[in-house]
């Protein structure tokens, strides 16, 4: 089950493959990076696969 972790502009808490809850786009983010603020504003990123 995916866990909701953050919105655009927030810091990435855990490294791994994330999925946009709006469109399903997947992207790898490293811990400490920032979720892109302009992808789908107000739609959270969910952790799909943890590193």
Secondary structure as the mmCIF struct_conf table of DSSP 4:
data_model
#
loop_
_struct_conf.conf_type_id
_struct_conf.id
_struct_conf.beg_label_comp_id
_struct_conf.beg_label_asym_id
_struct_conf.beg_label_seq_id
_struct_conf.end_label_comp_id
_struct_conf.end_label_asym_id
_struct_conf.end_label_seq_id
STRN STRN1 UNK A 3 UNK A 6
TURN_TY1_P TURN_TY1_P1 UNK A 8 UNK A 9
BEND BEND1 UNK A 10 UNK A 10
STRN STRN2 UNK A 11 UNK A 11
HELX_LH_PP_P HELX_LH_PP_P1 UNK A 12 UNK A 12
BEND BEND2 UNK A 14 UNK A 14
STRN STRN3 UNK A 16 UNK A 20
TURN_TY1_P TURN_TY1_P2 UNK A 21 UNK A 23
STRN STRN4 UNK A 26 UNK A 29
TURN_TY1_P TURN_TY1_P3 UNK A 31 UNK A 32
STRN STRN5 UNK A 34 UNK A 34
TURN_TY1_P TURN_TY1_P4 UNK A 37 UNK A 38
BEND BEND3 UNK A 39 UNK A 40
TURN_TY1_P TURN_TY1_P5 UNK A 41 UNK A 42
STRN STRN6 UNK A 45 UNK A 50
#
